[in-house]
């Protein structure tokens, strides 16, 4: 990493070919906005106070998204090309000195390792700039990199301006540069908008440097996908696929078993321990961390959650923003909505929903229950059909169930309410008052049997039909 490296991410454009009202860099691939992916790589090269985003379309939304990263912003109110994007930031960037790395908010696949190589090559060279290039079997539409007999970049020629000989060149310009900033600022004013779009193209700086006797070097990379830009939804989907493939491959090499990996969706930032098994069509998203020896069932979705070791997640289970401790079992068909903590050895079964609930060690809710805004004690058994009535129409209230309590099936616990440790709640009860420890709570009408009632009813119906 260069000691005085500044990174500028160009992110002002709308991206009309996306056919969207949303700025291109706000579209998502690999679980994050495109520009977030780029900044993630940039943050590994230099401190946040030396990273700047050039914003324009929907700048307020982009600023709000990136503000937590602590980066700076440059406003490009009128977009007049890539060269112009740097010109508008000159007053901020020039005084920082050192080297300037230019990235693009719609090229999210570039890796920090590749960028580090670029910076290292440039800082070890007397060249004015180094540009990342790659070779394509079909370079149609890309600017061609024209080199001299020493392998240095003489010019970058766009497709429309290229001669037939130049169009045969397969080495293309990525647009990602590392500059000696003193030479960039000295000559950037020589870029002129002599093109049909009347824009200031940063690619013109190559010829300008050459004119003044300053060399421009190329760093050829083998993987063209790293510099893949996004212009439409088809390319967005392709970039997303590459992110997922990278994540799956990394995890399998780290010791995770992924069954039918082509069906699984895993975000790049996910971390999973060795010997965990991920079944087909699972989705593991956001900042999720999963321990060792776990099993994530088919078609389950785990997002922004922490799972300990030996956790079993059954098929078709949804876990969001929750913490599940070691040896817990969740699902199948369970839903942990958000802000839940399931302690070690607890069991959450099929069609059980939790929200803002703590299930303590060894507790069980195995069937058809809703437990919201609750604290469930150790070794509690919650019967099928139990619900906590946590909302009174105005605000939410909590339910507390003490250690070792037994809640019978089809119980309705009207919060705020406390169920004492070691107590029982009779099946079918509506509980509105506290149940004392070791007590029995019964909240239902006494059963009444009426002998012969059904037979008499059938007789009356038959008589009415005969008439």
N, C-alpha and C positions, 0 to 999 in steps of 0.2 A: 504494500500500500504506500502510495506516495505521501510524503509528509505534508505537502501543501496541494492536495488534490481537491478541486471543486467539481461537482457533478451538476449538470443542468439537464432536466428532463423536459422535453418539448411536449406539451399536452394541451395546447390551446384550440385545436381544431374540433369541428363538430363531427366530421366523418359522414358525409352525406350518403355514401354508398351503404351505410348501415341501415338506411331507411328507418331512422329512429329519431325521436325527439330528445333522446338522451345523448350527451357527449360521448364520443367513442371510448375515451379512456375510463368511463364509468361502467362500461359493460364488463361482465365477469367471465373469467376462465380460470380453471384450477382452484375455484372456491373463493377468489378475491377479485376485486376490480383490477383491470389491466394495469393501471398505473401503480396500484399497490404492489403488484408482482415486480414491477421494474424497480420501485423504491426499496423493496426487500433486498434485491441484489446490490443496489447502490449503497445501502446502509452497511454493507460488509466491507466497503472500500474506504469510507471517509465519514467523519462525524456529521450528525444531522445539520449542524449549523453551516456546513459547507455544501449542502444539497439544496437545490432550488427547482421548483416546478414552474414552467412558463404556462400560465393559464389564460383562457379566453372564454370560449363557450361554457356556459354554466359554471363560471369561475367560483361563485359562492358555494356551490355544491361540492366542487372538487376541493376547495379550501377546507370545508367542514370535514370532509372525509379524511384528509391528510393532516389536519392540524395536530392530532395527537402524536404524530411522528416528529414534530418539532422542526420541520424543514422551513425554508423560506419560499416566498412566492414572488413571481414577476408577472405583471399584467400585460398581456398582448391584446389590447382592445380590438385592434384591426389586424387580421392575419394576412401578412404579406410575404409569407414564405419562411423557410427554415433559417436563412440568414438574418432576416428581419427579427425573428424570435430572439436571437442573441443580441442584435443591435439594441432592442428595447431594454435589455437587462444590463447594458454596458456599465452604467453608472454604479451598479451594485457589484458586478462580477469583476470588473477590471482591477479594482483595488485589492482583490484577494490574491492575485499573482499565482505563481506556480503553474500547475497544469490544469486544463479544463477538459473534462470528459462530457461528451454530448450523447444523450440517450433519447429514446422516443417512448412516449407513454403507451403506444400501441404495439410495442415489440416486447412482450412480456417473457419470452422464453430465454432471453439472454441470461447466462449464469454469472455469478460473481467470480468463479474461477476464470472464465474467459476474459472478463473485464480486468481482473488482476493481471493476466498475461499481457493484455493490451497496454495497461499503464506501465508495467515493467519494461516492455519493449520500448515505449516512447521515452520514458525517463532515462533509459540507458543509451539513448540515441541523440545525435545532434539535429535530427530532423525537426521540421516545424510541426509535423503532425503525423499520426499513424491512424490508418483507417482499417476497420475489420472488413475483410472480403471473404467470399466463398464462391464455389463453382456450382453451377446448376446445369443439368442436362438440357433444360429449356429455359434460357435466360430472358425470354421475351417479356418486355415491359420493365425490365430493370436497367439501371444505369451501368454501362460497361466500364470496367477499370482498364485503362490504357497505360501500359508500362513502357519504360525506356529499356535500353539494353542492359542496364544494371539492376533491373527488377524494381525500380522505384516508380511510384505513380506519377505519370505525366499529366493525365487528365481523367475526368469522369464524364462520360458522354451519355446523355440520355438516349433512350431508344429512338425517339423521333428524329434526333439530330445525328444519329450514327450512320456512318457509311456502311455498305454491305460488308466490307472487311471488318469493321468494328463490331457489327452485329454478330459476326461469327465468334467473337470472344465470349467465353463462358464464365469468366470471372466477373462477379457483379459487386456493386457497392452496397454495403449494409446501411450506410448513413451514420454509423457509430464511429466517432472520432475521439482521439485524445490529442489535444493541442498544447503546444507551448503558448501559454496565454499571452505573453508579451508580443509574440509575432502575430497572433490572431488579432489582437486589438490594434496593432499597428496597421494591418492591411485590410481589416474587415470592411472599412469604408469604401474600398475599391470595388466591392460587389455592386453591380448595377442590374436593374430589372430589364435586361434586354432579352425578353422572351414573351411569347403570346399572353401569358398569364400576368405579366408585369409584376413578377414577384422576385424577391431577393433569395436566390438559391445558394445554400451553403456549399454545395458541390463546386461552385465557381471558385472557391478559395484555393482549390488544388492548383488550378492553372495560374492563379495570382501568385501563389507561393513559388511555383516554378519560374515564373517570369522574374521574380526578385532573387532567384538563385537559392531558394530554400527547398530542401528535399521533403517529399512526402512518402512515407513508407506504407506498405500494406502488411496486415497480419491475416494470412489465409487460415480459415478454420474449416475443419472437415465436415461439421454437422450444419447443413444449411438451415435446419429448423430453428436454431438459436436466434437467427436474425429474421425469422418469419414475421412480417407485419400483418396487421389485420385491417381489412377494408370492408368486409361484409360478413354476414352471419355464417356463411359456409366456412370461411377462414377462422372465424371465432370458434366454431365447433371443432375444427381440426386442432387448433391450439389447445383447447380444453382437453381433447383426447391425448395429446402429447404430455400435458401436465400429469394426467392420470396414469399414463403408462410409466412415466418416470417414477411416480410415487410407488406404484405397485412393484416395479422392478427393484427399487431401493429396499423396500420392506422385505421382499422375498430373499434378497441377498443378505439381509440382516437376521434371517431365521424365522420369518413369518410364513405360515402356509396359507396361500390364497387359492381357493378352489375356483376354477374357471375365471381367471383374472380378467379376461376380456369383458366380463359382466359386472365387475366390481367398480365402485366409484370411491376413490380415496383422495382427499385433499393433500397437497404437498407438505403442509406443516404438521400432519398427523404423525404421532409417534406410537409404535406398537412393539411390545416386548417379544422376545424369542418364544417359539413354540405355541404362539397363539394361532388359532385357525379362523380364517374368515371365509364364510360360506358364500355361495353364488348370490349375486345381485344385492349384496350388502352395500350400504353407503356409510362411510366414516368421514365426517366433515368437520371443518373448522379447526379449532385448537384442541382436538381430542387427543388424550393420552390413554393408552390401554396397556395393561401390564402383561406379564408372562402367563403362558398356559391358559389363556382365555379361549372362549369360543363365541364368535359373533354369528348368530344364526342367519339363515338365508332371508333376504329381503328386509333385513333390519336396517334402521337408520340411527346412527349415533352421532350427535353433533355437539361440539363444544363441551365435552364431558370428560371426566376422569374415571377410569375403571382400574381397580386394583388387579392383583394376581388371581388366577383361577376363577375368574368371573364367567358365568355362563349366561349368554343372552339368547333367548329362544327366537325362533323365526318370527318375522313380521312384528318385531318390537321396536318402539320408538323411544329413544332416550335423548333428551335435550337439556343442556346446561345443568347437569347433575353429577353427583359424586357417588360412585358405587365402590364399596370397599371389598377387600379380599373375600373370596369364596361365596359371594352372593350369587343368587340365581334370579334372573329376570325373564319373564315371559314363559311361553310364547304369547304373542298378541297383547303385550303389556304396553303401557304408555306412561313414561316419566316426562311430564311436560317441561318443567323447569324448576330450578332451585330445590332439588331434592337431595337428601343424603340417605343412602342405603348402607347400613353398617354391615360388618363382616358376618357372613353366615345367614343373612336374612333372605327370605324368599318372597318374590313378587310374582304372582301367577298370571294365568291367562285372563285377559280383559279386566285387568286392574289398572286404574289410573291414579297417579300421584301428582300433586302440585304443591310446592313449598312444604314438603313433608319430610320428616326425619323418621326413618324406620330403624330402630336400634337392633343390637346384636341378636340374631336368632329369631327375630319376629317373622311372622308369616301372614300374608294376605294372598291366598291362592286362587280365588275366583271372583270375578264380577263385582269389584268393589271400587268406590271412589273415595280417596283419602286426600283431602285438600286442607292446607293450613293446619297440619297436625303434627303431633309429637307422639310416636308410638313406641312404648317402652320395650325393654328386652324380653324376648320369649313370649311376646303377646301373640295370640291367635285371633285373626280377624276373619269372621265367617263370610261365606258367599253372600253377595247382595248388600253388604254393609255400605252405608254412605255417611260422610260427614257433611252436615248442612252448614256450610261455612259462611254463606252470604245471606244477610237479612234484608236485602234490597237496597241497602245504603252502604254498608261496609262489611269487610270480612272479619271473621272471628276464628279463634283457634280451638282445636280439640286436643286434650291431653289424655293419654291412656298410660297408666302406670305399668311397671314391670310385671310380667306374668299374668296379666288380665286375659280373660277369654270373652270375646265379643261374638255372640251367636249370630247365625245367618239372618239376613234381612233386617238388621238393626239400623235404626236411623238415629244418629247422634247429632243433636241440634246444638251447635256451638253458640256461645262459648260454654264448654262443658268439660268436666274432669271425670275420668273413670279411674278409680283408685287401684293401687297395686294389688294383684292377687284376686281381684273381684270378678264377678260374672255378670254379663248382660244377657238376659234371656232372649232367645231367638224371636224375631218379629217385634221387638220393642222399639218404641219411640222414646228416647231418653232426652229429657230437657233439664234435668237436675243432676247434680253431682252424685256419683255412686261411691260410697265409702270404701276404703281398702277392705278386701276380703268379704265384701258384701255382695248381694244379688240385686241387680237392677231389673225391674220388670215394668214395662210401660205399654201394656196392651189390655184390651177389654177381656173380661172373663168369658171363656167359651160357654155357650149355651147350646144344648142338643134338643131338638124338638122331634119327639118320636112320631113317625108316620107322616111327616110333613111332605116328603117327596112323593109318596104314594097318593096322598090326597090331591096334590097339585096335578099329577098326571090324570087323575080321574076327572077333575074339573075341566082340564083341557079337552079330554075325550068327549065329555058331555057337551061342551061348547061347540065342538066340531060336528057332532051329530045333529045339532039344531040347524 
